[in-house]
Every structure is written in structure tokens, then in C-alpha cells.
């Protein structure tokens, strides 16, 4: 299962990082090409090349600084699932895909609530949400000031 990211985190794995960077590269190429065409039509090809090249360098530096981003809390690393005595006939149910986790599959246990999910399922969910997919408990700790603002707004 592939996922595009709005919430980057280091535990998601290298595939997510490559996907995010590839998408960012395509966007930079399209914007640079559009910029080149507009400037070439108005000011000439030489100036268009300089402006587009500068834009690519600027976007490259911005991407290098921002794409890695800060992790949103402590998402634990994935581990291989081992069946307990209570789960002998079937593994723990992943609430995202509704399939049992089997021995040896990569899973994550969310630290805020302790729920267990397949790594790919929960990673896909966490790229769009900051809550547990089962109990909706917030996985990103908020400060007291943020909680007070939320309480006043509500």
C-alpha cells in the first residue's frame, strides 16, 4: 500500500520518503517549465533559462530543508508480530483493513492507546490523521495552552 504524505514521520520507512521526494521533484519540474515558458515569451530565452534555473535551485533548497519535516510525536518502529497464547487461533484484528495480524507480519503498536495495526495500514492512516484509527485518541501531545484555546473555542 503506497501513501503520500501530509504528516511525515521517520518510522514510516524509506519508501515514503522516496515517494514524497519524487512527487516534490515532479512539482518542481512542472513549475520551472511553466516559469520558463512565461519568461521566454516575455523577456527572451536567455533570461528564461536564468530565472528557471534559479527557481529550481531555490525549490531544491526549500525541499531539502522542509521535506524531512519534524516528526509528530513518538510513532514506534514496526516489529514482527508474535502470537500470544490468547491469540492462538487468530491474531489481533487490524481495524483499518479488518484482517488478523499473522505471525511475522510487520505491525505497529500506537503508544497513546496501545492498539495494534499492520504497519502499512496504520502508516497510510497516519499520513492523513493524527489520531488512532480505532479509538480516535490524539497521538500528538498538545501543550496546555493549545488545550485551553480548544476549550474556549468549543
N, CA, C and O atoms as a GROMACS GRO file, in nm:
protein
  616
    1UNK      N    1   0.084  -0.117   0.000
    1UNK     CA    2   0.000   0.000   0.000
    1UNK      C    3   0.088   0.123   0.000
    1UNK      O    4   0.173   0.138   0.088
    2UNK      N    5   0.070   0.210  -0.096
    2UNK     CA    6   0.151   0.330  -0.100
    2UNK      C    7   0.075   0.444  -0.035
    2UNK      O    8  -0.047   0.440  -0.024
    3UNK      N    9   0.149   0.543   0.007
    3UNK     CA   10   0.085   0.656   0.073
    3UNK      C   11   0.162   0.783   0.043
    3UNK      O   12   0.285   0.781   0.036
    4UNK      N   13   0.091   0.890   0.024
    4UNK     CA   14   0.151   1.021   0.006
    4UNK      C   15   0.138   1.094   0.136
    4UNK      O   16   0.046   1.066   0.213
    5UNK      N   17   0.225   1.187   0.164
    5UNK     CA   18   0.230   1.235   0.299
    5UNK      C   19   0.187   1.376   0.325
    5UNK      O   20   0.228   1.469   0.255
    6UNK      N   21   0.104   1.391   0.426
    6UNK     CA   22   0.081   1.521   0.485
    6UNK      C   23   0.144   1.527   0.622
    6UNK      O   24   0.173   1.635   0.673
    7UNK      N   25   0.165   1.410   0.683
    7UNK     CA   26   0.228   1.403   0.812
    7UNK      C   27   0.351   1.315   0.800
    7UNK      O   28   0.339   1.193   0.813
    8UNK      N   29   0.467   1.372   0.776
    8UNK     CA   30   0.585   1.288   0.764
    8UNK      C   31   0.633   1.240   0.899
    8UNK      O   32   0.628   1.316   0.997
    9UNK      N   33   0.681   1.118   0.907
    9UNK     CA   34   0.744   1.072   1.027
    9UNK      C   35   0.847   0.967   0.991
    9UNK      O   36   0.830   0.891   0.896
   10UNK      N   37   0.953   0.963   1.069
   10UNK     CA   38   1.068   0.882   1.035
   10UNK      C   39   1.039   0.734   1.041
   10UNK      O   40   1.106   0.657   0.973
   11UNK      N   41   0.941   0.690   1.119
   11UNK     CA   42   0.914   0.548   1.132
   11UNK      C   43   0.839   0.492   1.012
   11UNK      O   44   0.822   0.370   1.002
   12UNK      N   45   0.795   0.577   0.921
   12UNK     CA   46   0.719   0.529   0.806
   12UNK      C   47   0.804   0.447   0.711
   12UNK      O   48   0.751   0.362   0.641
   13UNK      N   49   0.932   0.470   0.706
   13UNK     CA   50   1.019   0.391   0.622
   13UNK      C   51   1.071   0.472   0.505
   13UNK      O   52   1.026   0.583   0.479
   14UNK      N   53   1.168   0.412   0.436
   14UNK     CA   54   1.234   0.481   0.326
   14UNK      C   55   1.145   0.496   0.204
   14UNK      O   56   1.161   0.592   0.128
   15UNK      N   57   1.050   0.404   0.181
   15UNK     CA   58   0.964   0.411   0.065
   15UNK      C   59   0.881   0.539   0.064
   15UNK      O   60   0.864   0.601  -0.041
   16UNK      N   61   0.830   0.579   0.179
   16UNK     CA   62   0.750   0.700   0.187
   16UNK      C   63   0.834   0.823   0.155
   16UNK      O   64   0.786   0.915   0.089
   17UNK      N   65   0.958   0.824   0.201
   17UNK     CA   66   1.046   0.937   0.176
   17UNK      C   67   1.077   0.948   0.027
   17UNK      O   68   1.076   1.059  -0.028
   18UNK      N   69   1.102   0.836  -0.039
   18UNK     CA   70   1.130   0.836  -0.183
   18UNK      C   71   1.008   0.884  -0.260
   18UNK      O   72   1.020   0.963  -0.353
   19UNK      N   73   0.890   0.835  -0.221
   19UNK     CA   74   0.766   0.876  -0.287
   19UNK      C   75   0.742   1.026  -0.273
   19UNK      O   76   0.705   1.093  -0.370
   20UNK      N   77   0.764   1.078  -0.154
   20UNK     CA   78   0.743   1.220  -0.128
   20UNK      C   79   0.841   1.305  -0.209
   20UNK      O   80   0.803   1.406  -0.268
   21UNK      N   81   0.965   1.264  -0.212
   21UNK     CA   82   1.066   1.339  -0.287
   21UNK      C   83   1.041   1.332  -0.437
   21UNK      O   84   1.063   1.430  -0.508
   22UNK      N   85   0.995   1.218  -0.487
   22UNK     CA   86   0.965   1.206  -0.629
   22UNK      C   87   0.850   1.298  -0.668
   22UNK      O   88   0.856   1.365  -0.771
   23UNK      N   89   0.747   1.302  -0.586
   23UNK     CA   90   0.633   1.390  -0.612
   23UNK      C   91   0.677   1.537  -0.608
   23UNK      O   92   0.637   1.617  -0.692
   24UNK      N   93   0.759   1.571  -0.511
   24UNK     CA   94   0.809   1.707  -0.500
   24UNK      C   95   0.892   1.743  -0.622
   24UNK      O   96   0.883   1.855  -0.672
   25UNK      N   97   0.974   1.650  -0.670
   25UNK     CA   98   1.055   1.673  -0.789
   25UNK      C   99   0.971   1.698  -0.913
   25UNK      O  100   1.006   1.784  -0.994
   26UNK      N  101   0.861   1.624  -0.928
   26UNK     CA  102   0.772   1.645  -1.042
   26UNK      C  103   0.708   1.783  -1.034
   26UNK      O  104   0.698   1.852  -1.136
   27UNK      N  105   0.666   1.824  -0.917
   27UNK     CA  106   0.606   1.956  -0.899
   27UNK      C  107   0.708   2.066  -0.932
   27UNK      O  108   0.675   2.163  -1.000
   28UNK      N  109   0.831   2.050  -0.886
   28UNK     CA  110   0.935   2.149  -0.914
   28UNK      C  111   0.960   2.158  -1.064
   28UNK      O  112   0.974   2.267  -1.118
   29UNK      N  113   0.966   2.043  -1.132
   29UNK     CA  114   0.990   2.043  -1.276
   29UNK      C  115   0.876   2.112  -1.351
   29UNK      O  116   0.902   2.191  -1.443
   30UNK      N  117   0.752   2.086  -1.313
   30UNK     CA  118   0.638   2.149  -1.380
   30UNK      C  119   0.635   2.300  -1.358
   30UNK      O  120   0.611   2.376  -1.451
   31UNK      N  121   0.659   2.342  -1.234
   31UNK     CA  122   0.659   2.486  -1.204
   31UNK      C  123   0.773   2.555  -1.278
   31UNK      O  124   0.754   2.665  -1.332
   32UNK      N  125   0.889   2.493  -1.282
   32UNK     CA  126   1.003   2.552  -1.352
   32UNK      C  127   0.979   2.561  -1.502
   32UNK      O  128   1.014   2.661  -1.564
   33UNK      N  129   0.918   2.460  -1.560
   33UNK     CA  130   0.887   2.463  -1.703
   33UNK      C  131   0.784   2.572  -1.734
   33UNK      O  132   0.798   2.644  -1.833
   34UNK      N  133   0.683   2.584  -1.650
   34UNK     CA  134   0.583   2.689  -1.669
   34UNK      C  135   0.648   2.827  -1.657
   34UNK      O  136   0.622   2.916  -1.738
   35UNK      N  137   0.732   2.844  -1.558
   35UNK     CA  138   0.803   2.970  -1.539
   35UNK      C  139   0.892   3.002  -1.659
   35UNK      O  140   0.896   3.116  -1.705
   36UNK      N  141   0.963   2.901  -1.709
   36UNK     CA  142   1.048   2.918  -1.826
   36UNK      C  143   0.966   2.965  -1.947
   36UNK      O  144   1.007   3.058  -2.017
   37UNK      N  145   0.852   2.902  -1.971
   37UNK     CA  146   0.768   2.940  -2.086
   37UNK      C  147   0.716   3.082  -2.076
   37UNK      O  148   0.717   3.156  -2.175
   38UNK      N  149   0.673   3.122  -1.957
   38UNK     CA  150   0.619   3.256  -1.938
   38UNK      C  151   0.728   3.361  -1.957
   38UNK      O  152   0.707   3.461  -2.026
   39UNK      N  153   0.844   3.338  -1.898
   39UNK     CA  154   0.953   3.436  -1.909
   39UNK      C  155   1.009   3.438  -2.051
   39UNK      O  156   1.045   3.544  -2.102
   40UNK      N  157   1.018   3.322  -2.116
   40UNK     CA  158   1.069   3.316  -2.253
   40UNK      C  159   0.979   3.393  -2.348
   40UNK      O  160   1.027   3.455  -2.443
   41UNK      N  161   0.849   3.388  -2.325
   41UNK     CA  162   0.754   3.459  -2.411
   41UNK      C  163   0.761   3.610  -2.391
   41UNK      O  164   0.730   3.686  -2.483
   42UNK      N  165   0.801   3.653  -2.273
   42UNK     CA  166   0.802   3.797  -2.246
   42UNK      C  167   0.941   3.860  -2.249
   42UNK      O  168   0.954   3.975  -2.290
   43UNK      N  169   1.045   3.789  -2.207
   43UNK     CA  170   1.176   3.853  -2.192
   43UNK      C  171   1.289   3.784  -2.268
   43UNK      O  172   1.401   3.834  -2.268
   44UNK      N  173   1.264   3.673  -2.331
   44UNK     CA  174   1.368   3.604  -2.407
   44UNK      C  175   1.412   3.474  -2.341
   44UNK      O  176   1.389   3.451  -2.222
   45UNK      N  177   1.474   3.390  -2.423
   45UNK     CA  178   1.512   3.256  -2.379
   45UNK      C  179   1.626   3.258  -2.277
   45UNK      O  180   1.624   3.180  -2.182
   46UNK      N  181   1.724   3.346  -2.295
   46UNK     CA  182   1.837   3.351  -2.203
   46UNK      C  183   1.792   3.388  -2.062
   46UNK      O  184   1.831   3.323  -1.965
   47UNK      N  185   1.709   3.492  -2.051
   47UNK     CA  186   1.658   3.532  -1.919
   47UNK      C  187   1.569   3.423  -1.861
   47UNK      O  188   1.568   3.399  -1.740
   48UNK      N  189   1.493   3.357  -1.948
   48UNK     CA  190   1.404   3.249  -1.901
   48UNK      C  191   1.486   3.136  -1.842
   48UNK      O  192   1.449   3.078  -1.739
   49UNK      N  193   1.598   3.102  -1.906
   49UNK     CA  194   1.685   2.997  -1.854
   49UNK      C  195   1.743   3.032  -1.719
   49UNK      O  196   1.750   2.948  -1.629
   50UNK      N  197   1.785   3.156  -1.704
   50UNK     CA  198   1.842   3.202  -1.577
   50UNK      C  199   1.735   3.199  -1.467
   50UNK      O  200   1.761   3.150  -1.357
   51UNK      N  201   1.616   3.250  -1.497
   51UNK     CA  202   1.509   3.255  -1.397
   51UNK      C  203   1.465   3.114  -1.359
   51UNK      O  204   1.448   3.085  -1.241
   52UNK      N  205   1.446   3.026  -1.458
   52UNK     CA  206   1.402   2.889  -1.429
   52UNK      C  207   1.510   2.813  -1.352
   52UNK      O  208   1.479   2.738  -1.260
   53UNK      N  209   1.636   2.832  -1.388
   53UNK     CA  210   1.745   2.767  -1.315
   53UNK      C  211   1.753   2.813  -1.171
   53UNK      O  212   1.774   2.732  -1.081
   54UNK      N  213   1.735   2.942  -1.149
   54UNK     CA  214   1.733   2.996  -1.014
   54UNK      C  215   1.616   2.939  -0.935
   54UNK      O  216   1.629   2.906  -0.817
   55UNK      N  217   1.501   2.927  -1.001
   55UNK     CA  218   1.383   2.872  -0.934
   55UNK      C  219   1.408   2.726  -0.894
   55UNK      O  220   1.370   2.685  -0.784
   56UNK      N  221   1.470   2.648  -0.982
   56UNK     CA  222   1.499   2.508  -0.949
   56UNK      C  223   1.593   2.500  -0.829
   56UNK      O  224   1.572   2.417  -0.740
   57UNK      N  225   1.695   2.584  -0.826
   57UNK     CA  226   1.787   2.585  -0.711
   57UNK      C  227   1.715   2.625  -0.582
   57UNK      O  228   1.736   2.564  -0.477
   58UNK      N  229   1.630   2.727  -0.592
   58UNK     CA  230   1.555   2.771  -0.475
   58UNK      C  231   1.461   2.662  -0.424
   58UNK      O  232   1.456   2.634  -0.305
   59UNK      N  233   1.386   2.600  -0.516
   59UNK     CA  234   1.296   2.492  -0.477
   59UNK      C  235   1.374   2.373  -0.422
   59UNK      O  236   1.327   2.305  -0.331
   60UNK      N  237   1.493   2.348  -0.476
   60UNK     CA  238   1.576   2.239  -0.425
   60UNK      C  239   1.618   2.261  -0.282
   60UNK      O  240   1.612   2.170  -0.199
   61UNK      N  241   1.660   2.385  -0.252
   61UNK     CA  242   1.700   2.417  -0.114
   61UNK      C  243   1.579   2.409  -0.021
   61UNK      O  244   1.590   2.356   0.089
   62UNK      N  245   1.465   2.461  -0.065
   62UNK     CA  246   1.343   2.455   0.017
   62UNK      C  247   1.304   2.309   0.042
   62UNK      O  248   1.272   2.272   0.154
   63UNK      N  249   1.308   2.226  -0.063
   63UNK     CA  250   1.275   2.085  -0.047
   63UNK      C  251   1.370   2.013   0.045
   63UNK      O  252   1.328   1.928   0.124
   64UNK      N  253   1.498   2.046   0.036
   64UNK     CA  254   1.598   1.984   0.121
   64UNK      C  255   1.573   2.019   0.268
   64UNK      O  256   1.594   1.937   0.356
   65UNK      N  257   1.528   2.143   0.293
   65UNK     CA  258   1.505   2.187   0.430
   65UNK      C  259   1.371   2.141   0.485
   65UNK      O  260   1.361   2.109   0.604
   66UNK      N  261   1.266   2.138   0.401
   66UNK     CA  262   1.131   2.115   0.452
   66UNK      C  263   1.075   1.976   0.433
   66UNK      O  264   0.989   1.936   0.512
   67UNK      N  265   1.118   1.901   0.334
   67UNK     CA  266   1.054   1.773   0.307
   67UNK      C  267   1.072   1.675   0.422
   67UNK      O  268   0.983   1.596   0.449
   68UNK      N  269   1.186   1.680   0.491
   68UNK     CA  270   1.206   1.587   0.602
   68UNK      C  271   1.116   1.621   0.720
   68UNK      O  272   1.070   1.530   0.790
   69UNK      N  273   1.091   1.748   0.744
   69UNK     CA  274   0.996   1.790   0.846
   69UNK      C  275   1.025   1.734   0.985
   69UNK      O  276   1.118   1.656   1.004
   70UNK      N  277   0.943   1.773   1.078
   70UNK     CA  278   0.956   1.723   1.215
   70UNK      C  279   0.856   1.612   1.237
   70UNK      O  280   0.745   1.617   1.184
   71UNK      N  281   0.894   1.514   1.314
   71UNK     CA  282   0.804   1.402   1.342
   71UNK      C  283   0.695   1.445   1.438
   71UNK      O  284   0.722   1.523   1.530
   72UNK      N  285   0.570   1.395   1.420
   72UNK     CA  286   0.459   1.440   1.504
   72UNK      C  287   0.442   1.355   1.628
   72UNK      O  288   0.332   1.302   1.648
   73UNK      N  289   0.535   1.339   1.709
   73UNK     CA  290   0.516   1.255   1.826
   73UNK      C  291   0.592   1.125   1.810
   73UNK      O  292   0.664   1.104   1.712
   74UNK      N  293   0.575   1.040   1.906
   74UNK     CA  294   0.652   0.917   1.909
   74UNK      C  295   0.575   0.804   1.843
   74UNK      O  296   0.493   0.739   1.907
   75UNK      N  297   0.602   0.780   1.716
   75UNK     CA  298   0.547   0.664   1.647
   75UNK      C  299   0.654   0.556   1.656
   75UNK      O  300   0.763   0.572   1.603
   76UNK      N  301   0.622   0.447   1.723
   76UNK     CA  302   0.725   0.345   1.746
   76UNK      C  303   0.762   0.272   1.618
   76UNK      O  304   0.684   0.272   1.522
   77UNK      N  305   0.878   0.212   1.614
   77UNK     CA  306   0.916   0.136   1.496
   77UNK      C  307   0.830   0.011   1.482
   77UNK      O  308   0.776  -0.040   1.580
   78UNK      N  309   0.818  -0.036   1.359
   78UNK     CA  310   0.742  -0.158   1.334
   78UNK      C  311   0.820  -0.278   1.388
   78UNK      O  312   0.942  -0.275   1.397
   79UNK      N  313   0.745  -0.383   1.424
   79UNK     CA  314   0.808  -0.506   1.470
   79UNK      C  315   0.731  -0.624   1.414
   79UNK      O  316   0.617  -0.610   1.371
   80UNK      N  317   0.794  -0.740   1.415
   80UNK     CA  318   0.730  -0.861   1.365
   80UNK      C  319   0.631  -0.911   1.470
   80UNK      O  320   0.667  -0.926   1.587
   81UNK      N  321   0.508  -0.936   1.428
   81UNK     CA  322   0.403  -0.980   1.520
   81UNK      C  323   0.428  -1.123   1.565
   81UNK      O  324   0.460  -1.211   1.484
   82UNK      N  325   0.414  -1.146   1.695
   82UNK     CA  326   0.424  -1.280   1.752
   82UNK      C  327   0.292  -1.309   1.822
   82UNK      O  328   0.247  -1.229   1.904
   83UNK      N  329   0.230  -1.420   1.791
   83UNK     CA  330   0.102  -1.458   1.851
   83UNK      C  331   0.119  -1.488   1.999
   83UNK      O  332   0.214  -1.554   2.040
   84UNK      N  333   0.026  -1.439   2.078
   84UNK     CA  334   0.026  -1.472   2.220
   84UNK      C  335  -0.061  -1.596   2.240
   84UNK      O  336  -0.125  -1.642   2.146
   85UNK      N  337  -0.064  -1.650   2.361
   85UNK     CA  338  -0.144  -1.769   2.389
   85UNK      C  339  -0.293  -1.741   2.369
   85UNK      O  340  -0.368  -1.829   2.327
   86UNK      N  341  -0.337  -1.618   2.399
   86UNK     CA  342  -0.478  -1.581   2.384
   86UNK      C  343  -0.516  -1.569   2.236
   86UNK      O  344  -0.633  -1.588   2.201
   87UNK      N  345  -0.419  -1.537   2.150
   87UNK     CA  346  -0.446  -1.519   2.008
   87UNK      C  347  -0.406  -1.641   1.926
   87UNK      O  348  -0.376  -1.628   1.807
   88UNK      N  349  -0.403  -1.758   1.985
   88UNK     CA  350  -0.352  -1.877   1.917
   88UNK      C  351  -0.431  -1.911   1.792
   88UNK      O  352  -0.372  -1.949   1.690
   89UNK      N  353  -0.564  -1.899   1.796
   89UNK     CA  354  -0.645  -1.934   1.678
   89UNK      C  355  -0.644  -1.823   1.573
   89UNK      O  356  -0.662  -1.852   1.455
   90UNK      N  357  -0.625  -1.700   1.611
   90UNK     CA  358  -0.621  -1.588   1.517
   90UNK      C  359  -0.545  -1.474   1.580
   90UNK      O  360  -0.543  -1.460   1.702
   91UNK      N  361  -0.482  -1.392   1.498
   91UNK     CA  362  -0.404  -1.281   1.550
   91UNK      C  363  -0.492  -1.165   1.591
   91UNK      O  364  -0.614  -1.173   1.585
   92UNK      N  365  -0.429  -1.057   1.631
   92UNK     CA  366  -0.501  -0.936   1.668
   92UNK      C  367  -0.561  -0.874   1.541
   92UNK      O  368  -0.497  -0.875   1.436
   93UNK      N  369  -0.680  -0.823   1.552
   93UNK     CA  370  -0.751  -0.766   1.437
   93UNK      C  371  -0.701  -0.625   1.408
   93UNK      O  372  -0.695  -0.541   1.498
   94UNK      N  373  -0.664  -0.600   1.283
   94UNK     CA  374  -0.627  -0.466   1.238
   94UNK      C  375  -0.757  -0.395   1.202
   94UNK      O  376  -0.829  -0.439   1.112
   95UNK      N  377  -0.788  -0.286   1.270
   95UNK     CA  378  -0.915  -0.216   1.250
   95UNK      C  379  -0.919  -0.139   1.118
   95UNK      O  380  -1.026  -0.094   1.078
   96UNK      N  381  -0.806  -0.122   1.051
   96UNK     CA  382  -0.804  -0.050   0.924
   96UNK      C  383  -0.846  -0.142   0.810
   96UNK      O  384  -0.937  -0.108   0.733
   97UNK      N  385  -0.781  -0.258   0.798
   97UNK     CA  386  -0.812  -0.349   0.687
   97UNK      C  387  -0.904  -0.463   0.729
   97UNK      O  388  -0.951  -0.539   0.644
   98UNK      N  389  -0.933  -0.475   0.858
   98UNK     CA  390  -1.020  -0.579   0.915
   98UNK      C  391  -0.968  -0.720   0.891
   98UNK      O  392  -1.047  -0.813   0.875
   99UNK      N  393  -0.836  -0.736   0.889
   99UNK     CA  394  -0.774  -0.868   0.880
   99UNK      C  395  -0.690  -0.891   1.004
   99UNK      O  396  -0.639  -0.797   1.065
  100UNK      N  397  -0.676  -1.018   1.041
  100UNK     CA  398  -0.592  -1.052   1.155
  100UNK      C  399  -0.445  -1.035   1.121
  100UNK      O  400  -0.402  -1.062   1.009
  101UNK      N  401  -0.370  -0.990   1.218
  101UNK     CA  402  -0.225  -0.985   1.203
  101UNK      C  403  -0.173  -1.127   1.222
  101UNK      O  404  -0.208  -1.194   1.320
  102UNK      N  405  -0.092  -1.173   1.130
  102UNK     CA  406  -0.036  -1.309   1.137
  102UNK      C  407   0.107  -1.304   1.184
  102UNK      O  408   0.174  -1.201   1.175
  103UNK      N  409   0.154  -1.416   1.234
  103UNK     CA  410   0.291  -1.426   1.284
  103UNK      C  411   0.390  -1.381   1.177
  103UNK      O  412   0.384  -1.426   1.063
  104UNK      N  413   0.481  -1.292   1.216
  104UNK     CA  414   0.586  -1.244   1.128
  104UNK      C  415   0.551  -1.119   1.049
  104UNK      O  416   0.640  -1.058   0.988
  105UNK      N  417   0.423  -1.077   1.047
  105UNK     CA  418   0.386  -0.955   0.975
  105UNK      C  419   0.435  -0.832   1.051
  105UNK      O  420   0.440  -0.831   1.174
  106UNK      N  421   0.470  -0.728   0.975
  106UNK     CA  422   0.516  -0.603   1.036
  106UNK      C  423   0.396  -0.528   1.092
  106UNK      O  424   0.301  -0.499   1.018
  107UNK      N  425   0.400  -0.495   1.220
  107UNK     CA  426   0.291  -0.425   1.287
  107UNK      C  427   0.347  -0.309   1.368
  107UNK      O  428   0.467  -0.302   1.395
  108UNK      N  429   0.257  -0.219   1.407
  108UNK     CA  430   0.292  -0.110   1.499
  108UNK      C  431   0.190  -0.108   1.613
  108UNK      O  432   0.071  -0.133   1.592
  109UNK      N  433   0.238  -0.080   1.731
  109UNK     CA  434   0.150  -0.059   1.846
  109UNK      C  435   0.157   0.089   1.879
  109UNK      O  436   0.265   0.140   1.910
  110UNK      N  437   0.044   0.159   1.872
  110UNK     CA  438   0.041   0.303   1.898
  110UNK      C  439   0.062   0.328   2.046
  110UNK      O  440  -0.004   0.266   2.130
  111UNK      N  441   0.153   0.418   2.081
  111UNK     CA  442   0.188   0.438   2.222
  111UNK      C  443   0.077   0.505   2.303
  111UNK      O  444   0.068   0.481   2.424
  112UNK      N  445  -0.006   0.586   2.242
  112UNK     CA  446  -0.107   0.660   2.317
  112UNK      C  447  -0.217   0.570   2.370
  112UNK      O  448  -0.270   0.592   2.479
  113UNK      N  449  -0.253   0.466   2.292
  113UNK     CA  450  -0.366   0.382   2.331
  113UNK      C  451  -0.334   0.233   2.334
  113UNK      O  452  -0.409   0.155   2.393
  114UNK      N  453  -0.224   0.193   2.273
  114UNK     CA  454  -0.185   0.052   2.275
  114UNK      C  455  -0.249  -0.033   2.166
  114UNK      O  456  -0.229  -0.155   2.164
  115UNK      N  457  -0.324   0.027   2.075
  115UNK     CA  458  -0.386  -0.052   1.968
  115UNK      C  459  -0.281  -0.096   1.867
  115UNK      O  460  -0.182  -0.026   1.842
  116UNK      N  461  -0.303  -0.215   1.809
  116UNK     CA  462  -0.209  -0.279   1.718
  116UNK      C  463  -0.265  -0.279   1.576
  116UNK      O  464  -0.382  -0.313   1.556
  117UNK      N  465  -0.182  -0.243   1.478
  117UNK     CA  466  -0.224  -0.237   1.338
  117UNK      C  467  -0.111  -0.288   1.249
  117UNK      O  468   0.006  -0.287   1.289
  118UNK      N  469  -0.147  -0.333   1.128
  118UNK     CA  470  -0.044  -0.362   1.029
  118UNK      C  471   0.032  -0.232   1.002
  118UNK      O  472  -0.027  -0.125   1.001
  119UNK      N  473   0.162  -0.243   0.979
  119UNK     CA  474   0.244  -0.124   0.955
  119UNK      C  475   0.192  -0.043   0.836
  119UNK      O  476   0.175   0.078   0.848
  120UNK      N  477   0.168  -0.109   0.723
  120UNK     CA  478   0.123  -0.036   0.604
  120UNK      C  479  -0.012   0.030   0.625
  120UNK      O  480  -0.036   0.140   0.577
  121UNK      N  481  -0.102  -0.038   0.696
  121UNK     CA  482  -0.236   0.017   0.719
  121UNK      C  483  -0.230   0.143   0.806
  121UNK      O  484  -0.289   0.245   0.771
  122UNK      N  485  -0.159   0.135   0.917
  122UNK     CA  486  -0.155   0.248   1.009
  122UNK      C  487  -0.070   0.361   0.953
  122UNK      O  488  -0.099   0.478   0.980
  123UNK      N  489   0.034   0.329   0.875
  123UNK     CA  490   0.114   0.436   0.814
  123UNK      C  491   0.029   0.515   0.717
  123UNK      O  492   0.036   0.638   0.712
  124UNK      N  493  -0.052   0.444   0.638
  124UNK     CA  494  -0.140   0.513   0.544
  124UNK      C  495  -0.238   0.603   0.619
  124UNK      O  496  -0.263   0.716   0.576
  125UNK      N  497  -0.293   0.555   0.729
  125UNK     CA  498  -0.386   0.633   0.810
  125UNK      C  499  -0.316   0.756   0.870
  125UNK      O  500  -0.370   0.866   0.866
  126UNK      N  501  -0.196   0.736   0.924
  126UNK     CA  502  -0.126   0.844   0.993
  126UNK      C  503  -0.075   0.953   0.899
  126UNK      O  504  -0.043   1.063   0.943
  127UNK      N  505  -0.066   0.923   0.770
  127UNK     CA  506  -0.028   1.028   0.676
  127UNK      C  507  -0.141   1.129   0.658
  127UNK      O  508  -0.117   1.240   0.612
  128UNK      N  509  -0.261   1.093   0.694
  128UNK     CA  510  -0.374   1.184   0.680
  128UNK      C  511  -0.435   1.226   0.814
  128UNK      O  512  -0.510   1.323   0.818
  129UNK      N  513  -0.404   1.157   0.921
  129UNK     CA  514  -0.464   1.184   1.051
  129UNK      C  515  -0.359   1.182   1.160
  129UNK      O  516  -0.251   1.126   1.142
  130UNK      N  517  -0.391   1.242   1.274
  130UNK     CA  518  -0.303   1.236   1.390
  130UNK      C  519  -0.371   1.166   1.507
  130UNK      O  520  -0.337   1.188   1.623
  131UNK      N  521  -0.469   1.081   1.475
  131UNK     CA  522  -0.542   1.008   1.578
  131UNK      C  523  -0.534   0.859   1.551
  131UNK      O  524  -0.500   0.815   1.441
  132UNK      N  525  -0.565   0.781   1.654
  132UNK     CA  526  -0.574   0.635   1.638
  132UNK      C  527  -0.694   0.604   1.550
  132UNK      O  528  -0.800   0.662   1.570
  133UNK      N  529  -0.681   0.514   1.452
  133UNK     CA  530  -0.795   0.482   1.366
  133UNK      C  531  -0.908   0.411   1.439
  133UNK      O  532  -1.021   0.410   1.390
  134UNK      N  533  -0.880   0.352   1.554
  134UNK     CA  534  -0.983   0.278   1.625
  134UNK      C  535  -1.055   0.362   1.730
  134UNK      O  536  -1.178   0.371   1.730
  135UNK      N  537  -0.979   0.425   1.820
  135UNK     CA  538  -1.041   0.499   1.930
  135UNK      C  539  -1.035   0.651   1.910
  135UNK      O  540  -1.092   0.726   1.990
  136UNK      N  541  -0.968   0.695   1.806
  136UNK     CA  542  -0.952   0.838   1.774
  136UNK      C  543  -0.879   0.918   1.880
  136UNK      O  544  -0.894   1.039   1.888
  137UNK      N  545  -0.800   0.851   1.962
  137UNK     CA  546  -0.719   0.921   2.060
  137UNK      C  547  -0.610   0.998   1.989
  137UNK      O  548  -0.548   0.946   1.896
  138UNK      N  549  -0.586   1.120   2.031
  138UNK     CA  550  -0.486   1.206   1.969
  138UNK      C  551  -0.347   1.151   1.998
  138UNK      O  552  -0.312   1.127   2.113
  139UNK      N  553  -0.269   1.131   1.892
  139UNK     CA  554  -0.135   1.075   1.907
  139UNK      C  555  -0.028   1.181   1.921
  139UNK      O  556   0.084   1.151   1.961
  140UNK      N  557  -0.062   1.306   1.890
  140UNK     CA  558   0.033   1.417   1.901
  140UNK      C  559   0.002   1.491   2.030
  140UNK      O  560  -0.104   1.550   2.043
  141UNK      N  561   0.094   1.488   2.125
  141UNK     CA  562   0.068   1.556   2.252
  141UNK      C  563   0.058   1.707   2.230
  141UNK      O  564   0.141   1.767   2.162
  142UNK      N  565  -0.044   1.765   2.289
  142UNK     CA  566  -0.062   1.910   2.279
  142UNK      C  567  -0.021   1.975   2.409
  142UNK      O  568  -0.021   1.912   2.515
  143UNK      N  569   0.014   2.102   2.400
  143UNK     CA  570   0.051   2.175   2.520
  143UNK      C  571  -0.075   2.219   2.593
  143UNK      O  572  -0.185   2.215   2.537
  144UNK      N  573  -0.060   2.260   2.716
  144UNK     CA  574  -0.175   2.307   2.795
  144UNK      C  575  -0.241   2.428   2.731
  144UNK      O  576  -0.363   2.442   2.735
  145UNK      N  577  -0.161   2.517   2.670
  145UNK     CA  578  -0.216   2.636   2.607
  145UNK      C  579  -0.303   2.598   2.488
  145UNK      O  580  -0.409   2.658   2.466
  146UNK      N  581  -0.260   2.500   2.410
  146UNK     CA  582  -0.339   2.458   2.295
  146UNK      C  583  -0.470   2.397   2.340
  146UNK      O  584  -0.573   2.418   2.276
  147UNK      N  585  -0.469   2.321   2.451
  147UNK     CA  586  -0.592   2.262   2.504
  147UNK      C  587  -0.685   2.371   2.555
  147UNK      O  588  -0.807   2.361   2.538
  148UNK      N  589  -0.631   2.475   2.616
  148UNK     CA  590  -0.714   2.584   2.667
  148UNK      C  591  -0.779   2.660   2.553
  148UNK      O  592  -0.896   2.697   2.562
  149UNK      N  593  -0.705   2.683   2.446
  149UNK     CA  594  -0.762   2.751   2.329
  149UNK      C  595  -0.872   2.668   2.268
  149UNK      O  596  -0.976   2.722   2.229
  150UNK      N  597  -0.852   2.536   2.258
  150UNK     CA  598  -0.954   2.448   2.203
  150UNK      C  599  -1.078   2.449   2.290
  150UNK      O  600  -1.190   2.450   2.237
  151UNK      N  601  -1.063   2.450   2.423
  151UNK     CA  602  -1.176   2.451   2.514
  151UNK      C  603  -1.253   2.582   2.504
  151UNK      O  604  -1.376   2.582   2.512
  152UNK      N  605  -1.184   2.694   2.488
  152UNK     CA  606  -1.251   2.824   2.477
  152UNK      C  607  -1.328   2.832   2.345
  152UNK      O  608  -1.439   2.885   2.342
  153UNK      N  609  -1.269   2.780   2.236
  153UNK     CA  610  -1.334   2.785   2.105
  153UNK      C  611  -1.460   2.699   2.106
  153UNK      O  612  -1.561   2.738   2.049
  154UNK      N  613  -1.454   2.582   2.170
  154UNK     CA  614  -1.567   2.490   2.172
  154UNK      C  615  -1.671   2.542   2.266
  154UNK      O  616  -1.776   2.480   2.284
   0.00000   0.00000   0.00000
